[in-house]
Amino acid sequence: MSNDFAWLGAAEIAALIRDRKASAVEVMRATLQRAEKAQAALHCFITICAEEALRDARAADEAVARGDAVGPLHGVPLHVKDLVNTKGVRTTFASHMYAENIPAADAVSVARLKAAGAILMGKTTTPEFGHMPFTEAPLFGRTCNPYDASRTCGGSSGGAAAAMAVGVGPLAIATDAGGSTRIPAACCGVVGFKQSLGLVPHDMAPDTFGNMSYITPTTRNVMDTALMLEAMGGADPSDIHSFGASTEGLVEAARGEGTLDGLRIGWRPYVGNTVVDSEILARCEQVADALGDLGAIVEPMGDDMEPTEPMWLVVSTALWNARFADQLPKWRDKMSPTLVRQMAGGGQHTAEMLARAALQRTAIYRKVQGWFDRYDLILMPTLSRTALPIQERLFDPIEIEGKVVDSIRKAWYPYTHPFNLTGNPAVTLPAGLHSDGLPIAIQLVARRGADAALLRASAIYERAMPWDEYRPKVAGLE
């Protein structure tokens, strides 16, 4: 039963329910059954809210039976990263501080997806407060990569990506403050889209003015990403960056009609780094050639970037200290040591360093916008190598093809940080499997506000180089 709906897209499931060819309860029971198996194998959920999900599924079936008007995601299962508030369902931030926290209201993004008909069935794993690119925390343990349990699923939205990769529902809410949607999506072979800053309001951002964090979709295909963005997006008073935001045309763009004729794409293998796995580099070059065959004009770009991680870390550690430093006396022994260590390092930063980081952010923003004087899209790898060993430590250097390189943030995902800072939309898309059996991914970046154009190009790429055949083999989830 659980396989009947596991690999269907959101639009397909909604159509089956709307046409009474399947019931929302039937779909939800199958999804919950699959979630329990995924949890046993991968540990990708903090909370599975089966009772509430089945209650809401019954209500969805009753609405169809009455002939009520229903939304585009009516009856479709949804899981939400446990950094995003869900009314009446535990939201822990993967921290012992909030282990019993029950929000009184949904985040705006969750409320809007529910209004479109989606049904919450669980909260997925994340490192504590989303502070690192691996998914583990003292509250729940560690989440595995579905392609290889000895490798990380990435982070911080690792539970969302792992669950999506094994067919647990078609819709997942993730978050991304430095690559936290795109890194695990790349590790697990799914779609991770970080939209333009403000397109989806972030009512949970503690600093709306200086925000570089995003509430995002994770899905298995481009159309489901567009459906989520169209439902979640649009202005809200809670987020200063959301004013004027429009979701018009996103789903239409994701149909991917036509070709890429005349589209100008810059291909840049490096963004402030110097080493990339040779298979990943070769695969990205094949993608560049394929995009050219689809009509795009693809040109190589040199690297004019310095690593953005040092400046990103000044801003991030300042925020963590502002939020949690007063909790250390009570909670330090139950907090993630990696978070505590980074907060201690951030405590050495001065106000001048923080202000300088803000100035550097502006300079990076202007530099990146200059890329689009010549190009419509920028193509690059998402990660410099495939998923790291699951026991990899945050502060250690990594290896690429046996060569010890730089720190994890500088050397593994230098491609993601810059676009959190600049606000440009960026999407990671599957690009086949490496010889080690793990997913490879590309990243496409567009102008601020050009989310529809990015979705359209992504859909055309998906049609030309489909990834449906790539599915991890996990015991009990074939």
ROSE-245786 format. One line per field, with one value per residue (C-alpha): residue number from 0; y, z, x. Coordinates in nm, 3 decimals. Each point is the difference from the previous one (the first is absolute). Example, Ala and Ser with C-alpha at 12.3 -4.5 7.8 and 13.67 -1.06 7.14 Angstrom:
<pts>
i: c(0  1)
north: c(-0.450  0.344)
up: c(0.780  -0.066)
east: c(1.230  0.137)
</pts>
This chain:
<pts>
i: c(0  1  2  3  4  5  6  7  8  9  10  11  12  13  14  15  16  17  18  19  20  21  22  23  24  25  26  27  28  29  30  31  32  33  34  35  36  37  38  39  40  41  42  43  44  45  46  47  48  49  50  51  52  53  54  55  56  57  58  59  60  61  62  63  64  65  66  67  68  69  70  71  72  73  74  75  76  77  78  79  80  81  82  83  84  85  86  87  88  89  90  91  92  93  94  95  96  97  98  99  100  101  102  103  104  105  106  107  108  109  110  111  112  113  114  115  116  117  118  119  120  121  122  123  124  125  126  127  128  129  130  131  132  133  134  135  136  137  138  139  140  141  142  143  144  145  146  147  148  149  150  151  152  153  154  155  156  157  158  159  160  161  162  163  164  165  166  167  168  169  170  171  172  173  174  175  176  177  178  179  180  181  182  183  184  185  186  187  188  189  190  191  192  193  194  195  196  197  198  199  200  201  202  203  204  205  206  207  208  209  210  211  212  213  214  215  216  217  218  219  220  221  222  223  224  225  226  227  228  229  230  231  232  233  234  235  236  237  238  239  240  241  242  243  244  245  246  247  248  249  250  251  252  253  254  255  256  257  258  259  260  261  262  263  264  265  266  267  268  269  270  271  272  273  274  275  276  277  278  279  280  281  282  283  284  285  286  287  288  289  290  291  292  293  294  295  296  297  298  299  300  301  302  303  304  305  306  307  308  309  310  311  312  313  314  315  316  317  318  319  320  321  322  323  324  325  326  327  328  329  330  331  332  333  334  335  336  337  338  339  340  341  342  343  344  345  346  347  348  349  350  351  352  353  354  355  356  357  358  359  360  361  362  363  364  365  366  367  368  369  370  371  372  373  374  375  376  377  378  379  380  381  382  383  384  385  386  387  388  389  390  391  392  393  394  395  396  397  398  399  400  401  402  403  404  405  406  407  408  409  410  411  412  413  414  415  416  417  418  419  420  421  422  423  424  425  426  427  428  429  430  431  432  433  434  435  436  437  438  439  440  441  442  443  444  445  446  447  448  449  450  451  452  453  454  455  456  457  458  459  460  461  462  463  464  465  466  467  468  469  470  471  472  473  474  475  476  477)
north: c(0.000  0.248  -0.035  0.091  0.373  0.022  0.137  0.203  0.378  0.234  0.096  -0.369  -0.082  0.302  -0.096  -0.358  0.129  0.271  -0.253  -0.253  -0.258  -0.013  0.131  0.239  -0.252  -0.276  0.223  0.112  -0.351  -0.110  0.302  -0.056  -0.366  0.098  0.269  -0.257  -0.219  0.298  0.097  -0.346  0.002  0.364  0.179  0.291  0.110  0.157  -0.020  -0.195  0.136  -0.292  0.066  0.365  -0.088  -0.266  0.234  0.267  -0.259  -0.107  0.364  0.035  -0.299  0.142  0.328  -0.184  -0.201  0.322  0.148  0.284  0.207  -0.132  0.131  -0.118  -0.212  -0.145  -0.310  -0.004  -0.108  0.257  -0.022  0.301  0.050  0.029  0.359  0.122  0.049  -0.232  0.069  -0.262  -0.222  -0.007  0.225  -0.064  0.173  -0.327  0.145  -0.124  0.361  -0.042  -0.374  0.053  0.319  0.002  0.309  0.180  0.093  -0.119  0.184  0.198  -0.250  -0.295  0.180  0.081  -0.357  -0.125  0.256  -0.151  -0.340  -0.160  -0.215  -0.001  -0.351  0.055  0.214  -0.087  -0.004  0.285  0.080  0.218  0.336  -0.101  0.095  -0.239  -0.197  -0.339  -0.124  -0.112  0.137  -0.116  0.006  -0.273  -0.142  -0.014  -0.024  -0.223  0.046  -0.224  -0.094  -0.107  -0.011  0.063  0.348  0.314  0.108  0.358  0.275  0.178  -0.117  -0.356  -0.168  0.171  -0.104  -0.357  -0.053  0.150  -0.224  -0.316  0.104  0.123  0.250  0.243  0.327  0.110  0.334  0.058  0.305  0.147  0.246  -0.098  -0.293  -0.199  -0.092  -0.044  -0.198  -0.290  0.008  -0.047  -0.278  -0.185  0.058  0.221  0.357  0.280  0.352  0.314  0.275  0.374  0.168  0.090  -0.208  -0.229  0.205  -0.109  0.094  -0.200  0.188  0.172  0.283  0.083  0.293  -0.190  -0.338  -0.252  -0.304  -0.137  -0.233  -0.216  -0.299  -0.338  -0.233  -0.272  0.202  0.358  0.023  -0.087  0.269  0.254  -0.112  0.050  0.340  0.123  -0.105  0.130  0.320  0.358  0.298  -0.020  0.277  -0.220  0.017  0.333  -0.168  -0.150  0.325  -0.005  -0.372  -0.176  -0.368  0.064  -0.243  -0.240  -0.313  0.095  0.047  -0.343  -0.163  0.055  0.065  0.087  0.008  0.206  0.185  0.315  -0.050  0.110  -0.230  0.052  -0.324  0.051  -0.301  0.200  0.255  0.089  -0.361  -0.182  -0.374  -0.192  -0.375  -0.087  -0.206  0.282  0.248  -0.225  -0.052  0.374  0.055  -0.261  0.191  0.322  -0.168  -0.135  0.347  0.124  -0.272  0.131  0.340  0.184  0.197  -0.141  0.172  -0.077  0.250  0.065  0.016  0.352  -0.098  -0.025  -0.257  0.140  -0.239  0.221  0.292  -0.229  -0.151  0.341  0.079  -0.345  -0.035  0.350  -0.100  -0.329  0.180  0.266  -0.273  -0.268  0.129  0.067  -0.364  -0.147  -0.015  -0.222  -0.196  -0.020  -0.367  -0.098  0.213  -0.110  0.047  0.131  0.278  0.090  0.011  0.228  0.230  0.021  0.095  0.259  0.151  0.123  0.209  0.374  0.236  0.138  -0.348  -0.047  0.335  -0.085  -0.327  0.201  0.216  -0.310  -0.142  0.310  -0.031  -0.366  0.087  0.259  -0.227  -0.284  0.228  0.104  -0.357  0.042  0.290  -0.273  -0.317  -0.112  -0.300  -0.121  -0.374  -0.152  -0.313  -0.004  -0.185  -0.055  -0.372  -0.249  -0.050  -0.003  -0.293  0.010  0.025  0.306  0.278  0.356  0.164  -0.245  0.041  -0.226  -0.222  0.017  -0.295  -0.075  0.357  0.186  0.339  0.276  0.013  -0.139  0.333  0.138  -0.313  -0.209  0.256  0.338  0.008  0.051  0.269  0.293  -0.013  0.003  0.327  0.149  -0.119  -0.152  -0.310  -0.322  -0.357  -0.330  -0.268  -0.365  -0.075  -0.376  -0.227  0.001  -0.318  -0.020  -0.047  0.337  0.283  0.283  0.335  0.322  0.345  0.265  0.361  0.280  0.373  0.128  -0.041  -0.237  -0.304  -0.084  0.006  -0.227  -0.244  -0.006  -0.075  -0.264  -0.170  -0.003  -0.154  -0.255  -0.104  -0.034  -0.176  -0.170  -0.140  -0.215  -0.316  0.092  -0.138  -0.120  -0.363  -0.005  -0.319  0.002  0.298  -0.149)
up: c(0.000  0.095  -0.344  -0.183  0.062  0.099  -0.327  -0.118  -0.019  0.200  -0.297  -0.082  0.357  0.026  -0.328  0.120  0.320  -0.175  -0.257  0.278  -0.153  0.332  0.340  0.205  0.285  -0.226  -0.117  0.353  0.143  -0.271  0.063  0.376  -0.052  -0.221  0.246  0.279  -0.218  -0.101  0.364  0.093  -0.280  -0.013  0.313  -0.200  0.223  0.345  0.016  -0.206  0.071  -0.132  0.198  -0.109  -0.361  -0.027  0.160  -0.260  -0.280  0.102  -0.007  -0.348  -0.125  0.151  -0.183  -0.332  0.075  0.065  -0.326  0.170  -0.196  0.087  -0.035  -0.242  0.269  0.154  0.205  -0.091  0.284  0.121  0.244  0.156  0.128  0.377  -0.010  -0.131  0.226  -0.037  0.198  0.264  -0.114  0.188  -0.147  0.175  -0.212  0.076  0.340  0.352  0.079  -0.210  0.033  0.111  -0.195  -0.154  -0.219  0.022  -0.369  -0.330  -0.174  -0.296  -0.249  0.176  0.032  -0.370  -0.105  0.226  -0.158  -0.339  0.139  0.111  0.315  0.257  0.091  0.171  0.105  -0.149  0.156  0.007  0.200  0.303  -0.128  -0.346  0.085  -0.221  -0.328  0.168  0.150  0.355  0.344  0.363  -0.001  -0.263  -0.131  -0.363  -0.341  -0.269  -0.373  -0.177  -0.268  0.251  0.376  0.056  -0.158  0.122  -0.140  0.022  0.197  0.147  -0.178  -0.010  0.126  -0.266  -0.284  0.125  0.040  -0.342  -0.161  0.122  -0.103  0.328  -0.139  -0.287  0.198  0.263  0.164  0.058  0.096  -0.143  0.174  -0.171  -0.222  0.243  -0.266  -0.292  0.178  0.114  -0.324  -0.186  0.238  -0.035  -0.369  0.024  -0.094  0.242  -0.091  0.187  -0.132  -0.028  0.338  0.107  -0.253  0.286  0.318  0.290  0.303  0.228  -0.093  0.320  -0.206  -0.294  -0.114  -0.023  -0.076  -0.215  0.088  -0.218  0.050  -0.311  -0.189  -0.039  -0.253  -0.252  -0.308  -0.123  -0.030  0.367  0.093  -0.200  0.160  0.344  -0.084  -0.151  0.312  0.255  -0.171  0.003  0.232  0.375  0.259  0.204  -0.262  -0.130  -0.304  -0.109  -0.094  -0.370  -0.030  -0.266  -0.083  -0.330  -0.274  0.206  -0.071  -0.365  -0.026  0.153  -0.296  -0.177  -0.342  -0.295  -0.014  0.148  -0.326  0.062  0.377  0.114  0.258  0.175  0.102  0.302  0.169  0.291  0.243  0.229  0.016  -0.191  0.006  -0.145  -0.039  -0.360  -0.061  0.127  -0.219  -0.304  0.066  0.033  -0.329  -0.159  0.137  -0.143  -0.340  0.031  0.081  -0.309  -0.205  0.134  -0.151  0.277  -0.057  0.257  0.079  0.261  0.283  0.199  0.379  0.144  0.349  0.337  0.246  0.161  0.297  0.235  -0.036  0.013  0.323  0.167  -0.070  0.096  0.326  0.105  -0.054  0.188  0.294  0.002  0.008  0.223  0.206  0.302  -0.014  0.025  0.381  0.011  -0.324  -0.107  0.096  -0.207  -0.305  -0.309  0.070  -0.355  0.064  0.335  -0.153  -0.283  0.243  0.206  -0.312  -0.089  0.344  -0.106  -0.283  0.050  -0.105  -0.261  -0.146  -0.021  -0.174  -0.237  -0.084  -0.092  -0.231  -0.157  -0.055  -0.197  -0.211  -0.075  -0.090  -0.253  -0.148  -0.054  -0.156  -0.246  -0.126  -0.143  -0.221  -0.235  0.110  0.074  0.207  0.166  0.004  0.262  0.214  0.320  0.194  -0.074  0.080  0.086  0.350  0.270  0.239  0.268  0.276  -0.162  0.251  -0.064  0.078  -0.186  -0.356  -0.260  -0.268  -0.370  -0.202  0.276  0.027  0.329  -0.079  0.207  0.264  -0.072  -0.059  -0.218  -0.198  -0.018  -0.063  -0.092  -0.273  0.233  0.255  -0.242  -0.111  0.352  0.038  -0.335  -0.010  -0.348  -0.069  -0.025  -0.062  0.033  -0.250  -0.026  -0.263  0.020  0.224  0.076  -0.028  0.381  -0.041  0.147  -0.169  -0.193  -0.026  -0.194  0.122  -0.218  0.120  -0.146  0.040  0.305  -0.073  -0.295  0.183  -0.283  -0.255  0.225  0.036  -0.376  -0.075  0.274  -0.146  -0.351  0.143  0.194  -0.316  -0.194  0.275  0.223  0.338  0.081  -0.044  0.283  0.320  0.305  0.106  0.365  0.170  0.029  -0.234  -0.345)
east: c(0.000  0.271  0.160  -0.322  0.046  0.367  0.135  -0.297  0.024  -0.220  -0.218  -0.061  -0.098  -0.228  -0.170  -0.060  -0.160  -0.202  -0.131  -0.073  0.233  0.181  -0.090  0.210  -0.013  0.133  0.284  0.082  0.000  0.242  0.221  0.005  0.084  0.290  0.110  0.025  0.221  0.213  0.034  0.123  0.257  0.114  -0.124  -0.139  -0.293  -0.010  -0.381  -0.253  -0.347  -0.205  -0.319  -0.024  0.088  -0.271  -0.254  0.079  -0.005  -0.352  -0.107  0.152  -0.203  -0.316  0.060  0.031  -0.315  -0.193  0.119  0.188  0.248  0.344  0.353  0.270  0.170  -0.317  0.083  0.370  0.236  0.252  0.289  0.168  0.354  -0.002  0.122  -0.337  -0.302  -0.298  -0.313  -0.069  0.288  0.329  0.270  0.330  0.268  0.184  0.086  -0.062  -0.096  -0.315  -0.059  -0.362  -0.074  -0.350  -0.054  -0.333  0.008  0.143  0.279  -0.138  0.145  -0.164  -0.334  -0.001  0.078  -0.279  -0.234  0.093  -0.104  0.327  -0.011  0.280  0.119  0.335  0.297  0.337  0.344  0.251  0.312  -0.070  -0.131  0.126  0.358  0.201  -0.004  -0.049  -0.327  0.061  -0.085  0.002  -0.381  -0.046  0.329  0.113  -0.170  0.157  0.035  -0.253  0.255  0.265  -0.052  0.372  -0.036  -0.170  -0.334  0.130  -0.166  -0.152  -0.319  0.127  -0.315  -0.209  0.233  0.045  -0.375  -0.067  0.264  -0.176  -0.350  -0.150  -0.251  0.063  0.029  0.251  0.066  0.370  0.206  0.321  0.233  0.325  -0.095  -0.215  -0.257  0.238  0.274  -0.223  -0.199  0.329  0.111  -0.332  -0.080  -0.309  -0.096  0.089  -0.110  0.107  -0.222  0.068  0.018  -0.355  -0.192  -0.107  -0.045  0.219  -0.205  0.233  0.320  0.119  0.156  -0.222  0.215  0.329  -0.156  0.188  -0.214  -0.282  -0.296  0.013  -0.143  0.166  -0.163  0.080  -0.091  -0.011  -0.379  -0.053  0.252  -0.201  -0.326  0.152  0.147  -0.324  -0.190  0.255  0.106  -0.122  0.022  -0.054  0.047  0.235  0.277  0.128  0.156  -0.334  -0.172  -0.082  0.079  -0.204  -0.038  -0.174  0.100  0.213  -0.205  -0.037  0.377  0.061  -0.176  0.332  -0.144  0.222  0.379  0.280  0.064  0.200  0.032  0.346  0.160  0.331  0.175  0.226  0.159  0.145  -0.141  0.288  0.124  0.274  -0.080  -0.297  -0.040  0.090  -0.317  -0.218  0.185  -0.036  -0.370  -0.063  0.180  -0.229  -0.299  0.141  0.026  -0.356  -0.134  0.179  -0.169  -0.333  0.074  0.182  0.316  0.242  0.329  0.268  0.046  0.314  -0.008  -0.006  -0.119  0.168  -0.139  -0.315  0.002  0.206  -0.241  -0.306  0.132  0.041  -0.365  -0.127  0.191  -0.104  -0.364  0.040  0.157  -0.271  -0.264  0.149  0.295  -0.219  -0.115  0.350  0.019  -0.308  0.024  0.367  0.041  -0.304  0.085  0.191  0.372  0.045  -0.251  0.154  0.349  -0.110  -0.178  0.322  0.194  -0.261  0.034  0.345  -0.145  -0.037  -0.278  0.238  0.049  -0.375  -0.042  0.284  -0.176  -0.311  0.212  0.151  -0.348  -0.092  0.316  -0.073  -0.357  0.113  0.264  -0.247  -0.260  0.269  0.021  -0.350  0.099  0.123  -0.180  -0.356  0.107  0.317  0.080  0.230  0.034  -0.203  0.271  0.368  -0.030  -0.274  -0.138  0.266  0.050  -0.266  0.259  0.167  0.060  -0.104  0.335  0.225  0.128  -0.157  0.151  -0.078  0.138  0.248  0.127  -0.048  -0.147  -0.161  -0.273  -0.345  -0.173  0.279  0.076  -0.320  -0.275  0.150  -0.267  -0.297  0.093  0.029  -0.362  -0.140  0.188  -0.105  -0.362  0.026  -0.211  0.203  -0.109  0.182  -0.104  0.102  0.264  0.052  0.203  0.371  0.206  -0.026  -0.376  -0.095  -0.189  0.165  -0.177  0.022  -0.103  -0.164  -0.014  -0.214  -0.056  -0.185  -0.370  0.051  -0.137  -0.240  0.280  0.206  -0.289  -0.055  0.366  0.002  -0.308  0.149  0.319  -0.209  -0.181  0.326  0.195  -0.262  0.096  -0.305  0.205  0.237  -0.148  0.190  -0.033  -0.099  -0.117  -0.378  -0.039  0.053)
</pts>
